[in-house]
Amino acid sequence: MARETGSSASPGRQARRVALYGAATIIFICLITLPQARDYVGADNDDAMRLVEVRDFLAGQGWFDLMQYRLGLPPGVLMHWSRLVDAPIAALIRAFATLFDRERAEALALAAWPLSLTLPVLAAFGSAGQALGGRVASHVALILSSIYLATSNRFLPGAIDHHNVQLALVAVMTAVLVTRPGWRGYALAGAAAGAALAVGAETTPLVAAVCGLVAVTWALEGRAFQGRCVAFSLGLALGVTALFFATIPPARYWVVTCDALSFGFYALAVAGGGFLGLAGLLASGRGRVARFACLAAIGALTGALAVRIAPDCLGNPLAGLDPMLVTLWLDKVSEARSIAALARTEPNLLGSLYAPGLFALAACAFALWRGERVRAHAVLAVLLLVSLGVAIVQVRGAMFSNLLAIVPLSLLLADLRARHLAAKGRLAPALAFGLAALCAPSAPWAVAGYVLLKKPAKLEAAVDSRQENAADQASPNCYGAAAMAPLAALEPTTVAADVDAGTWILRFTPHRVLAAPYHRNQAGMLAELRIALAPPAEAEALLRKADVGVIALCEADGPRGAFKGPYENGLFARLAAGDVPPYLEPLPFADGLRLYRVRPAS
């Protein structure tokens, strides 16, 4: 078996290297995005909703109060997002507001936040490349990381949803596991795992995999890994405890939810981390069989606790959605589709979303077969398998597999480069290095899919799985500030509009909206869909029951194709055809956003 190889660089030199690549990456991102930017908020609904949440927080809404009072049916919708992401964005807005007006302060803050998150990703993977493969591997890792950051859309100015924070935390955990620093590094990884759970539930499978890898490493190595195991366990347990009590109000301490940090995830993380830390303290000196027996007991206890406390969280958290919402909303959300659904609808995206992760998994398998950097490649293979497994079920998991692919592909490219240079002009090593370099990023796969399969998807959407955005699903002429101005001038009321319009109405107007694309707003989305699809004669009663004052429709886009088939005689379809029932009054509108006031009941 080959010996683990790598080299170290001085902290100062590594920091300068990361700073150089970070500056280059940020400058490049700004050059390719800012000149043609039409808005300072990202095109995704989540970006607009995050800004609404931050504005409410800055306006005095409580730290523990995550209600969106203007969303859905009264009294509102309790959101599942964390103040941990709201807080730094709000702080940046407040800081810039000391020098600029509110709009400019928001624009600067919403640009600075995602760009700043490029640095922890670069630092994590640059150090991983240095530790495992030396200077060349570090540079390759930084180059691949820069390409990922510039093409993923999640680190571009205006991208303020929580996915970029999750990616940065996953990068930190991965770097610690493959570089194997001292106990301080593992304490940091444990704290990052706790923070990932607190920020959003999407990382739960990867956090569980990280915990499992630490546990198995302890069982294999025993006393040699004791300090790191205990440090990780304490970092996880103490970190998630601090964040639980810092973000969860006392009235909800015992509430279990499966889409955010709650008592369920908290109890399992503390129990699992606590049991592992205790085992590390008491059983590290025992034999390997005894240590694996301890792990089996910990797994059984944690599993029993999960079944007892949060049995619903062992399945799909969206399984309880109303069938009408699944058919007319969830099945049309791009990032929630399975690989099979994506292959049917947009096969040109398959390469960019899945090829880098599969290529990296193959590189790990080849390295393990050759006995090269066995521990690191085994860890990377497990994390890649988990993320690819998630991506098969929901395409959003591909953002993690593409991220995790950076480290193994950096090591592969560094090795192939060394073989190419040693071959002194032979064609085969040069060809292998060139092909691997071409196939490592997702961007070439996106271009190939677009050119070969000739699908009309935008290249930037092909580069990233993040396609649930209003720019693609609704005309920007309908949902920009100018189009919203006539609606914003009306007295505050409840607005019925297409689900993708909801967040933009919340951003640009003082109104309440029935629908926005968030699964906790089932009642509001169902009310909007029933109004939209009901015949005009029946829709009036539904409008008045929901206290709707205005209907807002984009004349260029139907609500997710609901005008077709059995719903072509629904209210929204008839309005699009110019058939206005007597209980509605057309209002002046701009840029294609048609407005109809609900007349008072006679």
C-alpha positions as CSV (number, residue, x, y, z in Angstrom):
1,M,0.0,0.0,0.0
2,A,1.3,3.4,-0.9
3,R,2.1,5.8,1.9
4,E,-0.1,8.8,2.4
5,T,1.7,11.7,0.7
6,G,1.5,15.5,1.0
7,S,3.3,18.5,2.2
8,S,2.7,21.5,4.3
9,A,3.0,25.2,3.5
10,S,3.6,27.9,6.0
11,P,0.3,29.5,7.2
12,G,1.3,32.8,5.9
13,R,2.1,31.5,2.4
14,Q,-1.2,29.5,2.3
15,A,-3.2,32.5,3.4
16,R,-1.6,34.7,0.7
17,R,-2.4,32.0,-1.9
18,V,-6.0,31.9,-0.8
19,A,-6.2,35.7,-0.7
20,L,-4.9,35.9,-4.3
21,Y,-7.3,33.4,-5.6
22,G,-10.1,34.9,-3.6
23,A,-9.5,38.3,-5.0
24,A,-9.3,37.0,-8.6
25,T,-12.5,35.0,-8.1
26,I,-14.4,37.9,-6.7
27,I,-13.2,40.3,-9.4
28,F,-14.1,37.8,-12.1
29,I,-17.6,37.2,-10.7
30,C,-18.2,40.9,-10.5
31,L,-17.0,41.4,-14.1
32,I,-19.3,38.8,-15.5
33,T,-22.4,39.7,-13.5
34,L,-22.5,43.3,-12.5
35,P,-22.4,45.0,-15.9
36,Q,-25.6,43.3,-17.1
37,A,-27.3,43.1,-13.8
38,R,-30.9,44.4,-13.8
39,D,-31.5,43.9,-10.1
40,Y,-29.4,43.6,-7.0
41,V,-31.4,40.7,-5.7
42,G,-30.8,37.2,-7.1
43,A,-33.4,35.9,-9.5
44,D,-34.4,33.0,-7.2
45,N,-37.6,33.3,-5.2
46,D,-35.6,32.4,-2.1
47,D,-33.3,35.4,-2.5
48,A,-36.3,37.8,-2.6
49,M,-37.9,36.1,0.4
50,R,-34.7,36.3,2.4
51,L,-34.6,40.0,1.7
52,V,-38.2,40.3,2.9
53,E,-37.3,38.4,6.0
54,V,-34.2,40.6,6.7
55,R,-36.2,43.8,6.1
56,D,-38.8,42.6,8.6
57,F,-36.0,41.9,11.1
58,L,-34.5,45.3,10.6
59,A,-37.9,46.9,11.0
60,G,-38.3,45.4,14.5
61,Q,-39.6,41.9,14.1
62,G,-38.3,39.8,16.9
63,W,-35.2,37.6,16.7
64,F,-37.3,34.5,17.6
65,D,-40.3,35.6,15.5
66,L,-40.0,33.9,12.1
67,M,-43.6,34.5,11.0
68,Q,-44.2,35.9,7.6
69,Y,-47.4,37.8,8.5
70,R,-48.1,38.9,5.0
71,L,-47.9,35.4,3.5
72,G,-50.7,32.9,3.2
73,L,-53.9,33.0,5.2
74,P,-54.1,34.8,8.5
75,P,-52.2,34.9,10.8
76,G,-49.3,34.1,8.4
77,V,-46.7,31.4,7.8
78,L,-44.0,30.3,10.2
79,M,-40.9,30.1,8.1
80,H,-38.3,27.4,8.5
81,W,-35.3,29.6,7.8
82,S,-32.7,30.6,10.3
83,R,-31.8,34.0,11.7
84,L,-28.2,32.8,11.5
85,V,-28.3,33.9,7.9
86,D,-30.5,36.9,8.4
87,A,-28.2,38.4,11.0
88,P,-25.0,39.0,9.0
89,I,-27.0,40.3,6.0
90,A,-28.9,42.7,8.3
91,A,-25.6,43.8,9.9
92,L,-24.1,44.6,6.5
93,I,-27.2,46.5,5.4
94,R,-27.1,48.5,8.6
95,A,-23.4,49.2,8.2
96,F,-23.7,50.4,4.6
97,A,-26.8,52.5,5.6
98,T,-24.5,54.8,7.6
99,L,-23.1,56.0,4.3
100,F,-25.7,55.3,1.6
101,D,-29.5,55.3,1.2
102,R,-31.5,52.1,1.9
103,E,-31.5,50.8,-1.6
104,R,-27.8,51.3,-2.2
105,A,-27.1,49.8,1.3
106,E,-29.1,46.7,0.4
107,A,-27.4,46.4,-3.0
108,L,-23.9,46.5,-1.4
109,A,-24.8,44.1,1.4
110,L,-26.4,41.6,-1.0
111,A,-23.3,41.7,-3.1
112,A,-20.8,41.5,-0.3
113,W,-22.4,38.6,1.6
114,P,-22.2,35.8,-1.1
115,L,-18.9,37.0,-2.4
116,S,-17.4,36.8,1.1
117,L,-18.4,33.2,1.4
118,T,-16.1,32.3,-1.5
119,L,-13.2,32.6,0.9
120,P,-13.9,29.8,3.3
121,V,-14.5,27.4,0.4
122,L,-11.2,28.4,-1.2
123,A,-9.3,28.2,2.1
124,A,-10.8,24.8,2.9
125,F,-10.0,23.2,-0.4
126,G,-6.7,25.0,-0.9
127,S,-5.5,23.6,2.4
128,A,-6.8,20.1,1.6
129,G,-4.9,20.1,-1.8
130,Q,-1.8,21.3,-0.1
131,A,-1.9,18.7,2.7
132,L,-2.7,15.8,0.4
133,G,-0.8,16.6,-2.8
134,G,1.5,19.5,-2.2
135,R,1.8,22.9,-3.9
136,V,0.5,21.8,-7.4
137,A,-2.6,20.1,-6.0
138,S,-3.3,23.1,-3.9
139,H,-3.2,25.4,-6.9
140,V,-5.4,22.9,-8.9
141,A,-7.9,22.8,-6.0
142,L,-8.0,26.5,-5.9
143,I,-8.5,26.8,-9.7
144,L,-11.4,24.2,-9.6
145,S,-12.9,25.9,-6.6
146,S,-12.8,29.3,-8.4
147,I,-14.5,27.8,-11.5
148,Y,-17.2,26.2,-9.3
149,L,-17.8,29.5,-7.4
150,A,-18.0,31.5,-10.5
151,T,-20.4,29.2,-12.3
152,S,-22.7,27.9,-9.6
153,N,-24.9,31.0,-9.2
154,R,-24.9,30.5,-5.5
155,F,-22.1,32.8,-4.8
156,L,-23.0,35.6,-7.2
157,P,-24.0,39.1,-6.0
158,G,-27.6,38.9,-4.8
159,A,-27.6,35.2,-3.9
160,I,-28.6,35.4,-0.3
161,D,-30.5,32.2,0.3
162,H,-28.8,29.8,2.7
163,H,-27.3,27.3,0.2
164,N,-24.0,29.2,-0.1
165,V,-23.5,29.0,3.7
166,Q,-24.2,25.3,3.7
167,L,-21.7,24.8,0.9
168,A,-19.0,26.6,2.8
169,L,-19.7,24.6,6.0
170,V,-19.6,21.3,3.9
171,A,-16.2,22.4,2.5
172,V,-14.8,23.0,6.0
173,M,-16.0,19.6,7.3
174,T,-14.6,17.9,4.2
175,A,-11.2,19.6,4.5
176,V,-10.9,18.6,8.2
177,L,-11.8,15.0,7.5
178,V,-9.3,14.5,4.7
179,T,-6.4,16.5,6.2
180,R,-6.7,15.1,9.7
181,P,-5.5,18.1,11.7
182,G,-5.2,18.2,15.5
183,W,-8.1,18.3,17.9
184,R,-8.8,21.9,17.3
185,G,-9.5,21.2,13.6
186,Y,-11.9,18.4,14.6
187,A,-13.6,20.7,17.1
188,L,-14.1,23.2,14.3
189,A,-15.6,20.4,12.1
190,G,-18.0,19.5,14.9
191,A,-19.1,23.1,15.3
192,A,-19.5,23.4,11.5
193,A,-21.7,20.2,11.6
194,G,-23.9,21.8,14.2
195,A,-24.1,25.1,12.3
196,A,-25.1,23.2,9.1
197,L,-28.0,21.6,11.0
198,A,-29.0,25.0,12.3
199,V,-28.9,26.7,8.9
200,G,-31.0,24.2,7.0
201,A,-32.1,20.6,6.8
202,E,-30.6,20.0,3.3
203,T,-27.2,19.1,4.8
204,T,-28.5,16.5,7.2
205,P,-27.5,13.4,5.2
206,L,-23.9,14.8,4.8
207,V,-23.7,15.8,8.5
208,A,-24.8,12.2,9.4
209,A,-22.1,10.9,7.0
210,V,-19.4,13.1,8.6
211,C,-20.4,11.9,12.1
212,G,-20.3,8.3,10.9
213,L,-16.9,8.7,9.3
214,V,-15.5,10.2,12.6
215,A,-17.0,7.4,14.6
216,V,-15.6,4.6,12.3
217,T,-12.2,6.3,12.3
218,W,-12.2,6.2,16.1
219,A,-13.3,2.6,16.1
220,L,-10.4,1.7,13.8
221,E,-7.6,3.7,15.4
222,G,-8.6,3.9,19.0
223,R,-6.3,5.9,21.3
224,A,-4.4,7.5,18.5
225,F,-7.7,9.2,17.4
226,Q,-9.1,9.8,20.9
227,G,-8.5,13.5,21.2
228,R,-9.9,14.3,17.8
229,C,-13.0,12.1,18.4
230,V,-13.7,13.8,21.7
231,A,-13.1,17.3,20.2
232,F,-15.5,16.6,17.3
233,S,-18.2,15.2,19.6
234,L,-17.9,18.2,21.9
235,G,-17.8,20.7,19.0
236,L,-21.0,19.1,17.6
237,A,-22.9,18.8,20.9
238,L,-21.9,22.2,22.3
239,G,-22.3,24.0,19.0
240,V,-25.7,22.7,18.2
241,T,-26.8,23.3,21.8
242,A,-25.7,26.9,21.6
243,L,-27.4,27.5,18.3
244,F,-30.6,25.7,19.4
245,F,-31.0,28.0,22.4
246,A,-29.9,31.0,20.4
247,T,-32.4,30.6,17.6
248,I,-35.4,28.6,19.0
249,P,-37.9,30.4,21.3
250,P,-38.7,28.7,24.6
251,A,-42.3,28.1,23.5
252,R,-41.0,25.8,20.8
253,Y,-38.3,23.9,22.7
254,W,-40.2,20.7,22.5
255,V,-41.7,21.0,19.0
256,V,-40.4,18.6,16.4
257,T,-40.1,19.7,12.8
258,C,-38.3,17.9,10.0
259,D,-37.4,20.9,7.8
260,A,-35.3,22.9,10.3
261,L,-33.5,22.7,13.5
262,S,-35.9,21.7,16.2
263,F,-35.9,19.4,19.3
264,G,-35.7,16.3,17.0
265,F,-32.5,17.2,15.3
266,Y,-31.1,18.8,18.4
267,A,-31.7,15.8,20.6
268,L,-30.3,13.3,18.1
269,A,-27.2,15.5,17.5
270,V,-26.5,15.9,21.2
271,A,-27.2,12.3,22.0
272,G,-25.1,10.9,19.2
273,G,-22.3,13.4,19.8
274,G,-22.4,12.9,23.5
275,F,-22.4,9.1,23.3
276,L,-19.5,9.2,20.9
277,G,-17.5,11.6,23.0
278,L,-18.1,9.4,26.1
279,A,-17.1,6.3,24.2
280,G,-13.9,8.2,23.1
281,L,-13.1,9.0,26.7
282,L,-13.8,5.6,28.2
283,A,-13.2,3.0,25.5
284,S,-10.3,4.3,23.3
285,G,-7.9,1.9,25.0
286,R,-10.0,-1.2,24.4
287,G,-9.7,-3.5,21.5
288,R,-11.1,-2.8,18.0
289,V,-13.9,-5.3,18.4
290,A,-15.0,-3.6,21.7
291,R,-14.9,-0.2,20.0
292,F,-17.0,-1.3,17.1
293,A,-19.4,-2.9,19.7
294,C,-19.6,0.6,21.3
295,L,-20.5,2.1,17.9
296,A,-23.2,-0.5,17.4
297,A,-24.7,0.4,20.8
298,I,-24.5,4.1,20.0
299,G,-26.2,3.6,16.7
300,A,-28.9,1.5,18.2
301,L,-29.6,4.0,21.0
302,T,-29.6,7.0,18.6
303,G,-31.8,5.1,16.1
304,A,-34.3,4.2,18.9
305,L,-34.3,7.8,20.0
306,A,-35.0,8.9,16.4
307,V,-38.0,6.5,16.2
308,R,-39.2,7.7,19.6
309,I,-38.8,11.5,19.1
310,A,-39.0,12.2,15.4
311,P,-40.4,9.2,13.5
312,D,-41.8,11.4,10.8
313,C,-38.4,12.8,10.0
314,L,-37.1,9.4,8.9
315,G,-38.9,9.8,5.6
316,N,-39.4,12.6,3.0
317,P,-40.4,15.8,4.8
318,L,-42.5,16.8,1.8
319,A,-44.5,13.5,1.9
320,G,-47.4,15.2,3.6
321,L,-48.0,17.7,0.8
322,D,-51.6,17.8,-0.6
323,P,-51.7,15.8,-3.8
324,M,-53.0,19.0,-5.6
325,L,-49.8,20.8,-4.6
326,V,-47.6,17.9,-5.6
327,T,-49.2,17.9,-9.1
328,L,-49.4,21.6,-9.8
329,W,-46.4,22.9,-7.8
330,L,-43.8,20.5,-6.5
331,D,-43.6,18.4,-9.6
332,K,-42.7,21.6,-11.5
333,V,-40.0,22.7,-9.1
334,S,-36.7,22.1,-11.0
335,E,-34.4,21.4,-8.0
336,A,-36.9,19.1,-6.4
337,R,-37.0,16.7,-9.4
338,S,-35.4,13.3,-9.5
339,I,-32.8,12.3,-12.0
340,A,-35.4,10.3,-13.9
341,A,-37.7,13.3,-14.2
342,L,-34.8,15.5,-15.3
343,A,-33.8,13.0,-17.9
344,R,-37.3,13.2,-19.4
345,T,-37.6,16.9,-19.4
346,E,-34.1,18.4,-19.6
347,P,-31.5,15.7,-20.4
348,N,-29.0,18.4,-21.5
349,L,-28.5,19.2,-17.8
350,L,-27.6,15.7,-16.7
351,G,-23.9,16.1,-17.5
352,S,-23.3,19.3,-15.7
353,L,-25.2,18.1,-12.6
354,Y,-23.9,14.5,-12.3
355,A,-20.8,14.0,-14.4
356,P,-18.2,15.8,-12.1
357,G,-19.4,13.8,-9.0
358,L,-19.3,10.5,-10.9
359,F,-15.9,11.3,-12.3
360,A,-14.6,12.1,-8.9
361,L,-16.1,8.9,-7.5
362,A,-14.3,7.0,-10.2
363,A,-11.1,8.8,-9.3
364,C,-11.5,7.8,-5.7
365,A,-12.2,4.2,-6.6
366,F,-9.1,4.1,-8.8
367,A,-6.9,5.7,-6.1
368,L,-8.2,3.2,-3.5
369,W,-7.4,0.3,-5.9
370,R,-3.9,1.6,-6.3
371,G,-3.5,2.2,-2.6
372,E,-2.9,6.0,-2.9
373,R,-4.0,8.3,-0.1
374,V,-6.4,5.6,1.1
375,R,-7.9,7.4,4.1
376,A,-8.6,10.6,2.3
377,H,-10.1,8.9,-0.8
378,A,-12.2,6.6,1.3
379,V,-13.7,9.6,3.1
380,L,-14.3,11.5,-0.1
381,A,-15.9,8.4,-1.7
382,V,-18.4,8.1,1.2
383,L,-19.3,11.8,1.0
384,L,-19.7,11.6,-2.8
385,L,-21.9,8.5,-2.6
386,V,-24.2,10.2,0.0
387,S,-24.4,13.5,-2.0
388,L,-25.0,11.6,-5.3
389,G,-27.6,9.5,-3.6
390,V,-29.5,12.6,-2.6
391,A,-29.1,14.1,-6.1
392,I,-30.7,11.0,-7.6
393,V,-33.8,11.7,-5.5
394,Q,-33.7,15.5,-5.7
395,V,-31.5,17.3,-8.2
396,R,-30.5,19.9,-5.6
397,G,-28.1,17.4,-4.1
398,A,-25.9,17.9,-7.1
399,M,-24.6,21.2,-5.8
400,F,-22.9,19.2,-3.0
401,S,-21.5,16.4,-5.2
402,N,-20.0,19.0,-7.6
403,L,-18.5,20.7,-4.7
404,L,-17.0,17.6,-3.1
405,A,-15.6,16.5,-6.5
406,I,-13.1,19.3,-6.3
407,V,-10.7,17.6,-3.9
408,P,-10.3,14.2,-5.5
409,L,-10.2,15.7,-9.0
410,S,-7.5,18.1,-7.9
411,L,-5.4,15.2,-6.7
412,L,-6.0,13.3,-9.9
413,L,-5.1,16.3,-12.1
414,A,-1.9,16.9,-10.1
415,D,-0.9,13.3,-10.5
416,L,-1.7,13.3,-14.2
417,R,0.3,16.5,-14.6
418,A,3.3,15.0,-13.0
419,R,3.0,11.9,-15.2
420,H,2.7,14.1,-18.3
421,L,5.8,16.2,-17.4
422,A,7.8,13.0,-16.7
423,A,6.7,11.4,-20.0
424,K,8.7,14.0,-22.0
425,G,6.3,14.5,-24.9
426,R,4.5,11.2,-25.1
427,L,1.0,11.6,-26.3
428,A,-1.0,9.3,-24.0
429,P,-0.1,11.1,-20.7
430,A,-0.7,14.5,-22.2
431,L,-4.1,13.4,-23.6
432,A,-5.1,11.9,-20.3
433,F,-4.2,15.1,-18.4
434,G,-6.0,17.2,-21.0
435,L,-9.2,15.2,-21.0
436,A,-9.3,15.0,-17.2
437,A,-8.8,18.8,-16.9
438,L,-11.6,19.3,-19.4
439,C,-14.0,16.9,-17.7
440,A,-13.4,18.1,-14.1
441,P,-15.5,21.3,-14.0
442,S,-19.2,21.2,-14.7
443,A,-19.1,24.1,-17.2
444,P,-17.8,22.0,-20.2
445,W,-20.5,19.4,-19.5
446,A,-23.1,22.2,-19.5
447,V,-21.9,23.5,-22.9
448,A,-21.7,19.9,-24.3
449,G,-25.3,19.2,-23.2
450,Y,-26.6,22.4,-24.6
451,V,-24.8,22.0,-28.0
452,L,-25.4,18.2,-28.4
453,L,-29.0,18.0,-27.1
454,K,-30.1,21.4,-28.4
455,K,-32.4,22.1,-25.5
456,P,-33.5,25.7,-24.9
457,A,-32.3,25.8,-21.3
458,K,-30.0,28.7,-20.4
459,L,-26.4,27.8,-19.9
460,E,-26.2,29.4,-16.5
461,A,-29.1,27.1,-15.4
462,A,-27.3,24.1,-16.9
463,V,-24.2,24.9,-14.8
464,D,-26.1,24.8,-11.6
465,S,-29.1,22.9,-10.3
466,R,-30.6,26.1,-9.0
467,Q,-33.3,26.8,-11.5
468,E,-36.3,27.6,-9.3
469,N,-36.1,31.3,-10.1
470,A,-38.6,33.9,-11.2
471,A,-36.5,35.0,-14.1
472,D,-37.0,31.6,-15.8
473,Q,-40.6,31.0,-14.6
474,A,-42.1,34.4,-15.0
475,S,-41.4,37.4,-17.1
476,P,-39.2,40.0,-15.4
477,N,-41.4,42.7,-17.0
478,C,-44.2,41.4,-14.7
479,Y,-42.4,41.2,-11.4
480,G,-39.9,44.0,-11.4
481,A,-40.3,47.3,-9.5
482,A,-41.8,49.2,-12.4
483,A,-44.5,46.6,-13.0
484,M,-45.3,46.4,-9.3
485,A,-45.6,50.2,-8.9
486,P,-49.4,50.4,-9.7
487,L,-50.0,47.5,-7.3
488,A,-47.8,49.0,-4.6
489,A,-49.9,52.3,-4.8
490,L,-53.1,50.5,-3.8
491,E,-54.3,50.3,-0.2
492,P,-52.8,47.2,1.5
493,T,-55.0,44.1,0.9
494,T,-54.6,40.4,0.1
495,V,-53.4,39.6,-3.4
496,A,-54.1,36.4,-5.3
497,A,-51.4,35.8,-7.9
498,D,-49.3,33.0,-9.3
499,V,-47.2,31.2,-6.7
500,D,-43.9,32.5,-8.2
501,A,-45.1,36.1,-8.0
502,G,-45.6,35.9,-4.3
503,T,-42.2,36.8,-3.1
504,W,-41.8,39.7,-5.5
505,I,-45.1,41.1,-4.4
506,L,-43.9,40.9,-0.8
507,R,-40.7,42.6,-1.7
508,F,-42.1,45.5,-3.8
509,T,-45.5,46.1,-2.2
510,P,-47.1,46.3,1.3
511,H,-49.7,43.7,0.5
512,R,-50.4,40.2,1.8
513,V,-50.1,37.4,-0.8
514,L,-51.9,34.1,-0.7
515,A,-49.2,32.0,-2.4
516,A,-45.4,31.8,-2.5
517,P,-43.4,28.7,-3.2
518,Y,-42.8,27.4,0.4
519,H,-44.1,24.1,1.6
520,R,-45.2,25.4,5.0
521,N,-47.7,27.7,3.1
522,Q,-49.9,24.8,2.0
523,A,-53.2,26.5,3.0
524,G,-52.3,29.7,1.1
525,M,-51.2,27.9,-2.0
526,L,-54.2,25.7,-2.0
527,A,-56.5,28.7,-1.6
528,E,-54.8,30.4,-4.6
529,L,-54.9,27.3,-6.8
530,R,-58.6,26.7,-6.0
531,I,-59.4,30.3,-6.9
532,A,-57.3,30.1,-10.1
533,L,-58.8,26.9,-11.3
534,A,-62.5,27.4,-10.3
535,P,-65.0,28.5,-12.9
536,P,-65.6,32.3,-12.5
537,A,-69.1,31.7,-11.0
538,E,-67.6,29.6,-8.2
539,A,-64.4,31.6,-7.8
540,E,-66.2,34.6,-6.3
541,A,-67.1,32.9,-3.1
542,L,-63.5,31.6,-2.8
543,L,-62.1,35.1,-3.3
544,R,-64.3,36.5,-0.6
545,K,-63.7,33.7,1.8
546,A,-59.9,34.4,1.5
547,D,-60.6,38.1,1.8
548,V,-58.8,38.8,-1.5
549,G,-58.9,42.4,-2.6
550,V,-56.8,42.2,-5.8
551,I,-55.9,39.6,-8.4
552,A,-52.5,40.1,-10.1
553,L,-51.7,38.1,-13.2
554,C,-48.8,38.3,-15.6
555,E,-50.3,38.4,-19.1
556,A,-47.2,36.7,-20.6
557,D,-47.3,33.6,-18.3
558,G,-50.0,31.3,-17.1
559,P,-49.8,29.9,-13.5
560,R,-47.5,26.9,-14.2
561,G,-49.5,25.7,-17.2
562,A,-52.7,25.4,-15.1
563,F,-54.6,27.0,-18.0
564,K,-54.4,23.8,-20.0
565,G,-56.5,20.7,-20.0
566,P,-59.3,20.5,-17.5
567,Y,-58.6,23.9,-16.1
568,E,-58.9,26.0,-19.2
569,N,-62.3,27.4,-18.0
570,G,-60.9,28.4,-14.6
571,L,-60.9,32.0,-13.4
572,F,-57.3,32.8,-14.2
573,A,-57.6,31.2,-17.7
574,R,-60.8,33.2,-18.4
575,L,-59.1,36.4,-17.3
576,A,-56.1,35.7,-19.6
577,A,-58.6,35.3,-22.4
578,G,-60.2,38.7,-21.6
579,D,-63.3,37.4,-20.0
580,V,-63.7,39.5,-16.8
581,P,-66.6,38.5,-14.5
582,P,-68.8,41.4,-13.1
583,Y,-67.4,41.0,-9.6
584,L,-63.9,42.1,-10.8
585,E,-62.8,45.6,-11.9
586,P,-59.8,45.9,-14.2
587,L,-57.2,48.4,-12.9
588,P,-54.4,50.3,-14.7
589,F,-51.3,48.2,-14.9
590,A,-47.7,48.4,-16.3
591,D,-45.4,46.0,-18.1
592,G,-47.8,43.2,-18.4
593,L,-48.9,42.7,-14.8
594,R,-52.7,42.8,-15.1
595,L,-54.6,43.9,-12.0
596,Y,-58.2,43.2,-11.1
597,R,-59.9,44.6,-8.0
598,V,-62.6,42.5,-6.3
599,R,-65.7,44.7,-6.1
600,P,-67.5,44.9,-2.7
601,A,-70.2,42.3,-2.3
602,S,-73.6,43.6,-3.2
